[in-house]
């Protein structure tokens, strides 16, 4: 499909998804990379308690806290 045809579909308000190849879509700076971090047991236990309290996984609480801290450091 040419760009002009896609513009016409968009302008008509029709759904564009059938015309897009989403298999190659990337989210810049959001790709995942696995890292290993050794933490003391007391820290893991406290992370687990907080994750349970909030209702998320240990990994999620770590990601949220790291993101908050990095954002805070950027704005300082």
mmCIF file of the N, C-alpha and C atoms, coordinates in Angstrom:
data_MODEL
# 
_entry.id   MODEL 
# 
loop_
_atom_site.group_PDB 
_atom_site.id 
_atom_site.type_symbol 
_atom_site.label_atom_id 
_atom_site.label_alt_id 
_atom_site.label_comp_id 
_atom_site.label_asym_id 
_atom_site.label_entity_id 
_atom_site.label_seq_id 
_atom_site.pdbx_PDB_ins_code 
_atom_site.Cartn_x 
_atom_site.Cartn_y 
_atom_site.Cartn_z 
_atom_site.occupancy 
_atom_site.B_iso_or_equiv 
_atom_site.pdbx_formal_charge 
_atom_site.auth_seq_id 
_atom_site.auth_comp_id 
_atom_site.auth_asym_id 
_atom_site.auth_atom_id 
_atom_site.pdbx_PDB_model_num 
ATOM 1   N N  . UNK A 1 1  ? 0.849   -1.178  0.000  1.00 0.00 ? 1  UNK A N  1 
ATOM 2   C CA . UNK A 1 1  ? 0.000   0.000   0.000  1.00 0.00 ? 1  UNK A CA 1 
ATOM 3   C C  . UNK A 1 1  ? 0.890   1.236   0.000  1.00 0.00 ? 1  UNK A C  1 
ATOM 4   N N  . UNK A 1 2  ? 0.548   2.170   -0.823 1.00 0.00 ? 2  UNK A N  1 
ATOM 5   C CA . UNK A 1 2  ? 1.307   3.409   -0.897 1.00 0.00 ? 2  UNK A CA 1 
ATOM 6   C C  . UNK A 1 2  ? 0.885   4.348   0.229  1.00 0.00 ? 2  UNK A C  1 
ATOM 7   N N  . UNK A 1 3  ? 1.770   5.276   0.552  1.00 0.00 ? 3  UNK A N  1 
ATOM 8   C CA . UNK A 1 3  ? 1.528   6.207   1.649  1.00 0.00 ? 3  UNK A CA 1 
ATOM 9   C C  . UNK A 1 3  ? 0.238   6.996   1.440  1.00 0.00 ? 3  UNK A C  1 
ATOM 10  N N  . UNK A 1 4  ? -0.040  7.380   0.223  1.00 0.00 ? 4  UNK A N  1 
ATOM 11  C CA . UNK A 1 4  ? -1.253  8.146   -0.071 1.00 0.00 ? 4  UNK A CA 1 
ATOM 12  C C  . UNK A 1 4  ? -2.503  7.322   0.243  1.00 0.00 ? 4  UNK A C  1 
ATOM 13  N N  . UNK A 1 5  ? -2.461  6.042   -0.086 1.00 0.00 ? 5  UNK A N  1 
ATOM 14  C CA . UNK A 1 5  ? -3.601  5.171   0.209  1.00 0.00 ? 5  UNK A CA 1 
ATOM 15  C C  . UNK A 1 5  ? -3.780  5.015   1.719  1.00 0.00 ? 5  UNK A C  1 
ATOM 16  N N  . UNK A 1 6  ? -2.667  4.874   2.436  1.00 0.00 ? 6  UNK A N  1 
ATOM 17  C CA . UNK A 1 6  ? -2.735  4.766   3.894  1.00 0.00 ? 6  UNK A CA 1 
ATOM 18  C C  . UNK A 1 6  ? -3.295  6.049   4.492  1.00 0.00 ? 6  UNK A C  1 
ATOM 19  N N  . UNK A 1 7  ? -2.901  7.182   3.938  1.00 0.00 ? 7  UNK A N  1 
ATOM 20  C CA . UNK A 1 7  ? -3.455  8.469   4.385  1.00 0.00 ? 7  UNK A CA 1 
ATOM 21  C C  . UNK A 1 7  ? -4.973  8.502   4.204  1.00 0.00 ? 7  UNK A C  1 
ATOM 22  N N  . UNK A 1 8  ? -5.438  7.991   3.080  1.00 0.00 ? 8  UNK A N  1 
ATOM 23  C CA . UNK A 1 8  ? -6.879  7.977   2.814  1.00 0.00 ? 8  UNK A CA 1 
ATOM 24  C C  . UNK A 1 8  ? -7.614  7.089   3.818  1.00 0.00 ? 8  UNK A C  1 
ATOM 25  N N  . UNK A 1 9  ? -7.038  5.937   4.133  1.00 0.00 ? 9  UNK A N  1 
ATOM 26  C CA . UNK A 1 9  ? -7.651  5.043   5.121  1.00 0.00 ? 9  UNK A CA 1 
ATOM 27  C C  . UNK A 1 9  ? -7.709  5.741   6.469  1.00 0.00 ? 9  UNK A C  1 
ATOM 28  N N  . UNK A 1 10 ? -6.612  6.388   6.843  1.00 0.00 ? 10 UNK A N  1 
ATOM 29  C CA . UNK A 1 10 ? -6.567  7.114   8.108  1.00 0.00 ? 10 UNK A CA 1 
ATOM 30  C C  . UNK A 1 10 ? -7.600  8.233   8.137  1.00 0.00 ? 10 UNK A C  1 
ATOM 31  N N  . UNK A 1 11 ? -7.640  9.021   7.076  1.00 0.00 ? 11 UNK A N  1 
ATOM 32  C CA . UNK A 1 11 ? -8.569  10.155  7.005  1.00 0.00 ? 11 UNK A CA 1 
ATOM 33  C C  . UNK A 1 11 ? -10.025 9.713   7.054  1.00 0.00 ? 11 UNK A C  1 
ATOM 34  N N  . UNK A 1 12 ? -10.308 8.501   6.568  1.00 0.00 ? 12 UNK A N  1 
ATOM 35  C CA . UNK A 1 12 ? -11.685 8.007   6.593  1.00 0.00 ? 12 UNK A CA 1 
ATOM 36  C C  . UNK A 1 12 ? -12.091 7.512   7.972  1.00 0.00 ? 12 UNK A C  1 
ATOM 37  N N  . UNK A 1 13 ? -11.109 7.380   8.880  1.00 0.00 ? 13 UNK A N  1 
ATOM 38  C CA . UNK A 1 13 ? -11.412 6.915   10.233 1.00 0.00 ? 13 UNK A CA 1 
ATOM 39  C C  . UNK A 1 13 ? -11.438 5.401   10.353 1.00 0.00 ? 13 UNK A C  1 
ATOM 40  N N  . UNK A 1 14 ? -11.080 4.700   9.298  1.00 0.00 ? 14 UNK A N  1 
ATOM 41  C CA . UNK A 1 14 ? -11.067 3.236   9.316  1.00 0.00 ? 14 UNK A CA 1 
ATOM 42  C C  . UNK A 1 14 ? -9.891  2.734   10.149 1.00 0.00 ? 14 UNK A C  1 
ATOM 43  N N  . UNK A 1 15 ? -9.959  1.467   10.534 1.00 0.00 ? 15 UNK A N  1 
ATOM 44  C CA . UNK A 1 15 ? -8.920  0.831   11.327 1.00 0.00 ? 15 UNK A CA 1 
ATOM 45  C C  . UNK A 1 15 ? -7.667  0.621   10.477 1.00 0.00 ? 15 UNK A C  1 
ATOM 46  N N  . UNK A 1 16 ? -6.527  1.121   10.950 1.00 0.00 ? 16 UNK A N  1 
ATOM 47  C CA . UNK A 1 16 ? -5.275  0.998   10.221 1.00 0.00 ? 16 UNK A CA 1 
ATOM 48  C C  . UNK A 1 16 ? -4.556  -0.323  10.477 1.00 0.00 ? 16 UNK A C  1 
ATOM 49  N N  . UNK A 1 17 ? -4.850  -0.983  11.595 1.00 0.00 ? 17 UNK A N  1 
ATOM 50  C CA . UNK A 1 17 ? -4.097  -2.169  11.990 1.00 0.00 ? 17 UNK A CA 1 
ATOM 51  C C  . UNK A 1 17 ? -4.004  -3.255  10.918 1.00 0.00 ? 17 UNK A C  1 
ATOM 52  N N  . UNK A 1 18 ? -5.072  -3.541  10.187 1.00 0.00 ? 18 UNK A N  1 
ATOM 53  C CA . UNK A 1 18 ? -4.937  -4.582  9.161  1.00 0.00 ? 18 UNK A CA 1 
ATOM 54  C C  . UNK A 1 18 ? -3.917  -4.241  8.071  1.00 0.00 ? 18 UNK A C  1 
ATOM 55  N N  . UNK A 1 19 ? -3.553  -2.988  7.974  1.00 0.00 ? 19 UNK A N  1 
ATOM 56  C CA . UNK A 1 19 ? -2.635  -2.543  6.933  1.00 0.00 ? 19 UNK A CA 1 
ATOM 57  C C  . UNK A 1 19 ? -1.196  -2.411  7.420  1.00 0.00 ? 19 UNK A C  1 
ATOM 58  N N  . UNK A 1 20 ? -0.949  -2.712  8.700  1.00 0.00 ? 20 UNK A N  1 
ATOM 59  C CA . UNK A 1 20 ? 0.379   -2.537  9.277  1.00 0.00 ? 20 UNK A CA 1 
ATOM 60  C C  . UNK A 1 20 ? 1.013   -3.881  9.608  1.00 0.00 ? 20 UNK A C  1 
ATOM 61  N N  . UNK A 1 21 ? 2.317   -3.980  9.448  1.00 0.00 ? 21 UNK A N  1 
ATOM 62  C CA . UNK A 1 21 ? 3.083   -5.165  9.827  1.00 0.00 ? 21 UNK A CA 1 
ATOM 63  C C  . UNK A 1 21 ? 3.661   -4.909  11.213 1.00 0.00 ? 21 UNK A C  1 
ATOM 64  N N  . UNK A 1 22 ? 2.988   -5.421  12.252 1.00 0.00 ? 22 UNK A N  1 
ATOM 65  C CA . UNK A 1 22 ? 3.403   -5.166  13.622 1.00 0.00 ? 22 UNK A CA 1 
ATOM 66  C C  . UNK A 1 22 ? 4.514   -6.103  14.095 1.00 0.00 ? 22 UNK A C  1 
ATOM 67  N N  . UNK A 1 23 ? 4.892   -7.068  13.258 1.00 0.00 ? 23 UNK A N  1 
ATOM 68  C CA . UNK A 1 23 ? 5.928   -8.019  13.671 1.00 0.00 ? 23 UNK A CA 1 
ATOM 69  C C  . UNK A 1 23 ? 7.308   -7.363  13.767 1.00 0.00 ? 23 UNK A C  1 
ATOM 70  N N  . UNK A 1 24 ? 7.485   -6.221  13.160 1.00 0.00 ? 24 UNK A N  1 
ATOM 71  C CA . UNK A 1 24 ? 8.785   -5.559  13.184 1.00 0.00 ? 24 UNK A CA 1 
ATOM 72  C C  . UNK A 1 24 ? 8.798   -4.316  14.070 1.00 0.00 ? 24 UNK A C  1 
ATOM 73  N N  . UNK A 1 25 ? 7.731   -4.094  14.796 1.00 0.00 ? 25 UNK A N  1 
ATOM 74  C CA . UNK A 1 25 ? 7.633   -2.901  15.635 1.00 0.00 ? 25 UNK A CA 1 
ATOM 75  C C  . UNK A 1 25 ? 8.611   -3.012  16.799 1.00 0.00 ? 25 UNK A C  1 
ATOM 76  N N  . UNK A 1 26 ? 9.313   -1.940  17.074 1.00 0.00 ? 26 UNK A N  1 
ATOM 77  C CA . UNK A 1 26 ? 10.253  -1.868  18.191 1.00 0.00 ? 26 UNK A CA 1 
ATOM 78  C C  . UNK A 1 26 ? 9.872   -0.682  19.071 1.00 0.00 ? 26 UNK A C  1 
ATOM 79  N N  . UNK A 1 27 ? 10.159  -0.823  20.343 1.00 0.00 ? 27 UNK A N  1 
ATOM 80  C CA . UNK A 1 27 ? 9.941   0.271   21.280 1.00 0.00 ? 27 UNK A CA 1 
ATOM 81  C C  . UNK A 1 27 ? 11.311  0.748   21.750 1.00 0.00 ? 27 UNK A C  1 
ATOM 82  N N  . UNK A 1 28 ? 11.825  1.817   21.153 1.00 0.00 ? 28 UNK A N  1 
ATOM 83  C CA . UNK A 1 28 ? 13.175  2.274   21.482 1.00 0.00 ? 28 UNK A CA 1 
ATOM 84  C C  . UNK A 1 28 ? 13.366  2.485   22.980 1.00 0.00 ? 28 UNK A C  1 
ATOM 85  N N  . UNK A 1 29 ? 14.499  2.049   23.463 1.00 0.00 ? 29 UNK A N  1 
ATOM 86  C CA . UNK A 1 29 ? 14.891  2.163   24.871 1.00 0.00 ? 29 UNK A CA 1 
ATOM 87  C C  . UNK A 1 29 ? 14.025  1.342   25.814 1.00 0.00 ? 29 UNK A C  1 
ATOM 88  N N  . UNK A 1 30 ? 13.153  0.482   25.302 1.00 0.00 ? 30 UNK A N  1 
ATOM 89  C CA . UNK A 1 30 ? 12.345  -0.374  26.164 1.00 0.00 ? 30 UNK A CA 1 
ATOM 90  C C  . UNK A 1 30 ? 12.631  -1.856  25.933 1.00 0.00 ? 30 UNK A C  1 
ATOM 91  N N  . UNK A 1 31 ? 13.630  -2.150  25.079 1.00 0.00 ? 31 UNK A N  1 
ATOM 92  C CA . UNK A 1 31 ? 14.005  -3.540  24.900 1.00 0.00 ? 31 UNK A CA 1 
ATOM 93  C C  . UNK A 1 31 ? 14.528  -4.075  26.230 1.00 0.00 ? 31 UNK A C  1 
ATOM 94  N N  . UNK A 1 32 ? 14.359  -5.355  26.449 1.00 0.00 ? 32 UNK A N  1 
ATOM 95  C CA . UNK A 1 32 ? 14.765  -5.971  27.707 1.00 0.00 ? 32 UNK A CA 1 
ATOM 96  C C  . UNK A 1 32 ? 16.180  -6.534  27.592 1.00 0.00 ? 32 UNK A C  1 
ATOM 97  N N  . UNK A 1 33 ? 16.924  -6.467  28.679 1.00 0.00 ? 33 UNK A N  1 
ATOM 98  C CA . UNK A 1 33 ? 18.227  -7.106  28.777 1.00 0.00 ? 33 UNK A CA 1 
ATOM 99  C C  . UNK A 1 33 ? 18.334  -7.687  30.182 1.00 0.00 ? 33 UNK A C  1 
ATOM 100 N N  . UNK A 1 34 ? 18.660  -8.954  30.234 1.00 0.00 ? 34 UNK A N  1 
ATOM 101 C CA . UNK A 1 34 ? 18.739  -9.632  31.528 1.00 0.00 ? 34 UNK A CA 1 
ATOM 102 C C  . UNK A 1 34 ? 20.042  -9.276  32.223 1.00 0.00 ? 34 UNK A C  1 
ATOM 103 N N  . UNK A 1 35 ? 19.944  -8.970  33.525 1.00 0.00 ? 35 UNK A N  1 
ATOM 104 C CA . UNK A 1 35 ? 21.118  -8.726  34.358 1.00 0.00 ? 35 UNK A CA 1 
ATOM 105 C C  . UNK A 1 35 ? 20.986  -9.547  35.635 1.00 0.00 ? 35 UNK A C  1 
ATOM 106 N N  . UNK A 1 36 ? 22.098  -9.914  36.189 1.00 0.00 ? 36 UNK A N  1 
ATOM 107 C CA . UNK A 1 36 ? 22.111  -10.641 37.457 1.00 0.00 ? 36 UNK A CA 1 
ATOM 108 C C  . UNK A 1 36 ? 22.685  -9.736  38.522 1.00 0.00 ? 36 UNK A C  1 
ATOM 109 N N  . UNK A 1 37 ? 22.014  -9.680  39.666 1.00 0.00 ? 37 UNK A N  1 
ATOM 110 C CA . UNK A 1 37 ? 22.472  -8.861  40.783 1.00 0.00 ? 37 UNK A CA 1 
ATOM 111 C C  . UNK A 1 37 ? 22.439  -9.729  42.031 1.00 0.00 ? 37 UNK A C  1 
ATOM 112 N N  . UNK A 1 38 ? 23.546  -9.794  42.724 1.00 0.00 ? 38 UNK A N  1 
ATOM 113 C CA . UNK A 1 38 ? 23.604  -10.530 43.986 1.00 0.00 ? 38 UNK A CA 1 
ATOM 114 C C  . UNK A 1 38 ? 23.200  -9.592  45.109 1.00 0.00 ? 38 UNK A C  1 
ATOM 115 N N  . UNK A 1 39 ? 22.201  -9.999  45.875 1.00 0.00 ? 39 UNK A N  1 
ATOM 116 C CA . UNK A 1 39 ? 21.702  -9.184  46.976 1.00 0.00 ? 39 UNK A CA 1 
ATOM 117 C C  . UNK A 1 39 ? 21.748  -9.991  48.268 1.00 0.00 ? 39 UNK A C  1 
ATOM 118 N N  . UNK A 1 40 ? 21.955  -9.317  49.394 1.00 0.00 ? 40 UNK A N  1 
ATOM 119 C CA . UNK A 1 40 ? 21.909  -10.030 50.669 1.00 0.00 ? 40 UNK A CA 1 
ATOM 120 C C  . UNK A 1 40 ? 20.485  -10.522 50.962 1.00 0.00 ? 40 UNK A C  1 
ATOM 121 N N  . UNK A 1 41 ? 20.403  -11.595 51.720 1.00 0.00 ? 41 UNK A N  1 
ATOM 122 C CA . UNK A 1 41 ? 19.110  -12.220 52.013 1.00 0.00 ? 41 UNK A CA 1 
ATOM 123 C C  . UNK A 1 41 ? 18.143  -11.234 52.652 1.00 0.00 ? 41 UNK A C  1 
ATOM 124 N N  . UNK A 1 42 ? 18.629  -10.384 53.574 1.00 0.00 ? 42 UNK A N  1 
ATOM 125 C CA . UNK A 1 42 ? 17.724  -9.451  54.246 1.00 0.00 ? 42 UNK A CA 1 
ATOM 126 C C  . UNK A 1 42 ? 17.063  -8.515  53.236 1.00 0.00 ? 42 UNK A C  1 
ATOM 127 N N  . UNK A 1 43 ? 17.812  -8.150  52.192 1.00 0.00 ? 43 UNK A N  1 
ATOM 128 C CA . UNK A 1 43 ? 17.271  -7.247  51.184 1.00 0.00 ? 43 UNK A CA 1 
ATOM 129 C C  . UNK A 1 43 ? 16.199  -7.949  50.349 1.00 0.00 ? 43 UNK A C  1 
ATOM 130 N N  . UNK A 1 44 ? 16.462  -9.187  49.981 1.00 0.00 ? 44 UNK A N  1 
ATOM 131 C CA . UNK A 1 44 ? 15.485  -9.965  49.210 1.00 0.00 ? 44 UNK A CA 1 
ATOM 132 C C  . UNK A 1 44 ? 14.211  -10.175 50.014 1.00 0.00 ? 44 UNK A C  1 
ATOM 133 N N  . UNK A 1 45 ? 14.362  -10.487 51.299 1.00 0.00 ? 45 UNK A N  1 
ATOM 134 C CA . UNK A 1 45 ? 13.183  -10.686 52.154 1.00 0.00 ? 45 UNK A CA 1 
ATOM 135 C C  . UNK A 1 45 ? 12.354  -9.415  52.245 1.00 0.00 ? 45 UNK A C  1 
ATOM 136 N N  . UNK A 1 46 ? 13.019  -8.274  52.385 1.00 0.00 ? 46 UNK A N  1 
ATOM 137 C CA . UNK A 1 46 ? 12.286  -7.003  52.448 1.00 0.00 ? 46 UNK A CA 1 
ATOM 138 C C  . UNK A 1 46 ? 11.642  -6.642  51.113 1.00 0.00 ? 46 UNK A C  1 
ATOM 139 N N  . UNK A 1 47 ? 12.334  -6.946  50.023 1.00 0.00 ? 47 UNK A N  1 
ATOM 140 C CA . UNK A 1 47 ? 11.735  -6.727  48.701 1.00 0.00 ? 47 UNK A CA 1 
ATOM 141 C C  . UNK A 1 47 ? 10.485  -7.580  48.535 1.00 0.00 ? 47 UNK A C  1 
ATOM 142 N N  . UNK A 1 48 ? 10.562  -8.839  48.952 1.00 0.00 ? 48 UNK A N  1 
ATOM 143 C CA . UNK A 1 48 ? 9.412   -9.736  48.841 1.00 0.00 ? 48 UNK A CA 1 
ATOM 144 C C  . UNK A 1 48 ? 8.231   -9.257  49.687 1.00 0.00 ? 48 UNK A C  1 
ATOM 145 N N  . UNK A 1 49 ? 8.509   -8.775  50.890 1.00 0.00 ? 49 UNK A N  1 
ATOM 146 C CA . UNK A 1 49 ? 7.439   -8.256  51.753 1.00 0.00 ? 49 UNK A CA 1 
ATOM 147 C C  . UNK A 1 49 ? 6.750   -7.060  51.101 1.00 0.00 ? 49 UNK A C  1 
ATOM 148 N N  . UNK A 1 50 ? 7.555   -6.153  50.568 1.00 0.00 ? 50 UNK A N  1 
ATOM 149 C CA . UNK A 1 50 ? 6.973   -4.961  49.933 1.00 0.00 ? 50 UNK A CA 1 
ATOM 150 C C  . UNK A 1 50 ? 6.219   -5.336  48.663 1.00 0.00 ? 50 UNK A C  1 
ATOM 151 N N  . UNK A 1 51 ? 6.769   -6.255  47.890 1.00 0.00 ? 51 UNK A N  1 
ATOM 152 C CA . UNK A 1 51 ? 6.093   -6.695  46.670 1.00 0.00 ? 51 UNK A CA 1 
ATOM 153 C C  . UNK A 1 51 ? 4.756   -7.353  47.012 1.00 0.00 ? 51 UNK A C  1 
ATOM 154 N N  . UNK A 1 52 ? 4.733   -8.187  48.054 1.00 0.00 ? 52 UNK A N  1 
ATOM 155 C CA . UNK A 1 52 ? 3.477   -8.813  48.485 1.00 0.00 ? 52 UNK A CA 1 
ATOM 156 C C  . UNK A 1 52 ? 2.474   -7.767  48.952 1.00 0.00 ? 52 UNK A C  1 
ATOM 157 N N  . UNK A 1 53 ? 2.965   -6.775  49.692 1.00 0.00 ? 53 UNK A N  1 
ATOM 158 C CA . UNK A 1 53 ? 2.075   -5.723  50.199 1.00 0.00 ? 53 UNK A CA 1 
ATOM 159 C C  . UNK A 1 53 ? 1.417   -4.961  49.059 1.00 0.00 ? 53 UNK A C  1 
ATOM 160 N N  . UNK A 1 54 ? 2.192   -4.681  48.031 1.00 0.00 ? 54 UNK A N  1 
ATOM 161 C CA . UNK A 1 54 ? 1.693   -3.912  46.890 1.00 0.00 ? 54 UNK A CA 1 
ATOM 162 C C  . UNK A 1 54 ? 0.945   -4.809  45.899 1.00 0.00 ? 54 UNK A C  1 
ATOM 163 N N  . UNK A 1 55 ? 1.235   -6.113  45.923 1.00 0.00 ? 55 UNK A N  1 
ATOM 164 C CA . UNK A 1 55 ? 0.556   -7.038  45.016 1.00 0.00 ? 55 UNK A CA 1 
ATOM 165 C C  . UNK A 1 55 ? 1.237   -7.196  43.675 1.00 0.00 ? 55 UNK A C  1 
ATOM 166 N N  . UNK A 1 56 ? 2.566   -7.088  43.678 1.00 0.00 ? 56 UNK A N  1 
ATOM 167 C CA . UNK A 1 56 ? 3.328   -7.254  42.442 1.00 0.00 ? 56 UNK A CA 1 
ATOM 168 C C  . UNK A 1 56 ? 4.462   -8.245  42.691 1.00 0.00 ? 56 UNK A C  1 
ATOM 169 N N  . UNK A 1 57 ? 5.215   -8.545  41.654 1.00 0.00 ? 57 UNK A N  1 
ATOM 170 C CA . UNK A 1 57 ? 6.351   -9.449  41.793 1.00 0.00 ? 57 UNK A CA 1 
ATOM 171 C C  . UNK A 1 57 ? 7.573   -8.692  42.314 1.00 0.00 ? 57 UNK A C  1 
ATOM 172 N N  . UNK A 1 58 ? 8.536   -9.449  42.782 1.00 0.00 ? 58 UNK A N  1 
ATOM 173 C CA . UNK A 1 58 ? 9.798   -8.854  43.240 1.00 0.00 ? 58 UNK A CA 1 
ATOM 174 C C  . UNK A 1 58 ? 10.439  -8.068  42.100 1.00 0.00 ? 58 UNK A C  1 
ATOM 175 N N  . UNK A 1 59 ? 10.445  -8.649  40.922 1.00 0.00 ? 59 UNK A N  1 
ATOM 176 C CA . UNK A 1 59 ? 11.049  -7.982  39.772 1.00 0.00 ? 59 UNK A CA 1 
ATOM 177 C C  . UNK A 1 59 ? 10.359  -6.655  39.479 1.00 0.00 ? 59 UNK A C  1 
ATOM 178 N N  . UNK A 1 60 ? 9.048   -6.636  39.583 1.00 0.00 ? 60 UNK A N  1 
ATOM 179 C CA . UNK A 1 60 ? 8.302   -5.401  39.313 1.00 0.00 ? 60 UNK A CA 1 
ATOM 180 C C  . UNK A 1 60 ? 8.639   -4.310  40.309 1.00 0.00 ? 60 UNK A C  1 
ATOM 181 N N  . UNK A 1 61 ? 8.715   -4.665  41.587 1.00 0.00 ? 61 UNK A N  1 
ATOM 182 C CA . UNK A 1 61 ? 9.019   -3.637  42.592 1.00 0.00 ? 61 UNK A CA 1 
ATOM 183 C C  . UNK A 1 61 ? 10.425  -3.091  42.378 1.00 0.00 ? 61 UNK A C  1 
ATOM 184 N N  . UNK A 1 62 ? 11.368  -3.954  42.002 1.00 0.00 ? 62 UNK A N  1 
ATOM 185 C CA . UNK A 1 62 ? 12.729  -3.502  41.728 1.00 0.00 ? 62 UNK A CA 1 
ATOM 186 C C  . UNK A 1 62 ? 12.735  -2.553  40.535 1.00 0.00 ? 62 UNK A C  1 
ATOM 187 N N  . UNK A 1 63 ? 12.027  -2.908  39.473 1.00 0.00 ? 63 UNK A N  1 
ATOM 188 C CA . UNK A 1 63 ? 11.986  -2.050  38.283 1.00 0.00 ? 63 UNK A CA 1 
ATOM 189 C C  . UNK A 1 63 ? 11.371  -0.689  38.594 1.00 0.00 ? 63 UNK A C  1 
ATOM 190 N N  . UNK A 1 64 ? 10.280  -0.686  39.333 1.00 0.00 ? 64 UNK A N  1 
ATOM 191 C CA . UNK A 1 64 ? 9.604   0.571   39.664 1.00 0.00 ? 64 UNK A CA 1 
ATOM 192 C C  . UNK A 1 64 ? 10.519  1.450   40.511 1.00 0.00 ? 64 UNK A C  1 
ATOM 193 N N  . UNK A 1 65 ? 11.137  0.855   41.529 1.00 0.00 ? 65 UNK A N  1 
ATOM 194 C CA . UNK A 1 65 ? 11.999  1.650   42.406 1.00 0.00 ? 65 UNK A CA 1 
ATOM 195 C C  . UNK A 1 65 ? 13.220  2.178   41.660 1.00 0.00 ? 65 UNK A C  1 
ATOM 196 N N  . UNK A 1 66 ? 13.813  1.349   40.805 1.00 0.00 ? 66 UNK A N  1 
ATOM 197 C CA . UNK A 1 66 ? 14.958  1.814   40.030 1.00 0.00 ? 66 UNK A CA 1 
ATOM 198 C C  . UNK A 1 66 ? 14.559  2.946   39.083 1.00 0.00 ? 66 UNK A C  1 
ATOM 199 N N  . UNK A 1 67 ? 13.421  2.792   38.428 1.00 0.00 ? 67 UNK A N  1 
ATOM 200 C CA . UNK A 1 67 ? 12.950  3.827   37.507 1.00 0.00 ? 67 UNK A CA 1 
ATOM 201 C C  . UNK A 1 67 ? 12.689  5.138   38.248 1.00 0.00 ? 67 UNK A C  1 
ATOM 202 N N  . UNK A 1 68 ? 12.069  5.051   39.432 1.00 0.00 ? 68 UNK A N  1 
ATOM 203 C CA . UNK A 1 68 ? 11.805  6.252   40.218 1.00 0.00 ? 68 UNK A CA 1 
ATOM 204 C C  . UNK A 1 68 ? 13.105  6.943   40.609 1.00 0.00 ? 68 UNK A C  1 
ATOM 205 N N  . UNK A 1 69 ? 14.071  6.153   41.036 1.00 0.00 ? 69 UNK A N  1 
ATOM 206 C CA . UNK A 1 69 ? 15.351  6.723   41.469 1.00 0.00 ? 69 UNK A CA 1 
ATOM 207 C C  . UNK A 1 69 ? 16.102  7.353   40.298 1.00 0.00 ? 69 UNK A C  1 
ATOM 208 N N  . UNK A 1 70 ? 16.119  6.666   39.166 1.00 0.00 ? 70 UNK A N  1 
ATOM 209 C CA . UNK A 1 70 ? 16.805  7.213   38.004 1.00 0.00 ? 70 UNK A CA 1 
ATOM 210 C C  . UNK A 1 70 ? 16.150  8.508   37.530 1.00 0.00 ? 70 UNK A C  1 
ATOM 211 N N  . UNK A 1 71 ? 14.825  8.547   37.577 1.00 0.00 ? 71 UNK A N  1 
ATOM 212 C CA . UNK A 1 71 ? 14.109  9.760   37.185 1.00 0.00 ? 71 UNK A CA 1 
ATOM 213 C C  . UNK A 1 71 ? 14.463  10.911  38.146 1.00 0.00 ? 71 UNK A C  1 
ATOM 214 N N  . UNK A 1 72 ? 14.524  10.596  39.435 1.00 0.00 ? 72 UNK A N  1 
ATOM 215 C CA . UNK A 1 72 ? 14.854  11.595  40.431 1.00 0.00 ? 72 UNK A CA 1 
ATOM 216 C C  . UNK A 1 72 ? 16.283  12.117  40.221 1.00 0.00 ? 72 UNK A C  1 
ATOM 217 N N  . UNK A 1 73 ? 17.210  11.230  39.916 1.00 0.00 ? 73 UNK A N  1 
ATOM 218 C CA . UNK A 1 73 ? 18.597  11.628  39.691 1.00 0.00 ? 73 UNK A CA 1 
ATOM 219 C C  . UNK A 1 73 ? 18.735  12.494  38.444 1.00 0.00 ? 73 UNK A C  1 
ATOM 220 N N  . UNK A 1 74 ? 17.950  12.175  37.393 1.00 0.00 ? 74 UNK A N  1 
ATOM 221 C CA . UNK A 1 74 ? 17.986  12.964  36.153 1.00 0.00 ? 74 UNK A CA 1 
ATOM 222 C C  . UNK A 1 74 ? 17.522  14.387  36.395 1.00 0.00 ? 74 UNK A C  1 
ATOM 223 N N  . UNK A 1 75 ? 16.530  14.551  37.263 1.00 0.00 ? 75 UNK A N  1 
ATOM 224 C CA . UNK A 1 75 ? 15.954  15.880  37.457 1.00 0.00 ? 75 UNK A CA 1 
ATOM 225 C C  . UNK A 1 75 ? 16.700  16.678  38.524 1.00 0.00 ? 75 UNK A C  1 
ATOM 226 N N  . UNK A 1 76 ? 17.660  16.061  39.171 1.00 0.00 ? 76 UNK A N  1 
ATOM 227 C CA . UNK A 1 76 ? 18.417  16.762  40.234 1.00 0.00 ? 76 UNK A CA 1 
ATOM 228 C C  . UNK A 1 76 ? 19.497  17.651  39.652 1.00 0.00 ? 76 UNK A C  1 
# 
